[in-house]
Amino acid sequence: MMRAIALFVLLGAAAPVRIDLPDAFVPFVDIPGGPAADAVNANCLGCHSAEMVLTQPRLSPIAWQGEIDKMRAAYKAPVDPGDDAAILAWLVAMQARDNRTDSGG
């Protein structure tokens, strides 16, 4: 009985948590002078927010390909293998663009 009361007190003392979700779908953007974001929007936004993808650690093209393969194999993501090259090109170009931005400030 004391365990149940202690658990009730602990759970009752927990503060509510507020989670704000985005109001609207925000697609990835094309990289000026670089690859289009169509393949990333078609294959990645079903599970990943733009913010989540854009805050990933810097990866080599080989490591990014491994991530694409992992999404398909481990998580059964319906990523079209024909889109791998376009997804990879966009991820690498976005990372390079962000590196230029980071180093300039």
ABEGO torsion letter per residue (X at the ends): XAAAAAAAAAAAABBBBBBBBBABBBBBBBBBGBBBAAAAAAAAAAABBAAAAAABBBBBAAAAAAAAAAAAAAAGBBBBAAAAAAAAAAAAAAAAAAAAAAAAX
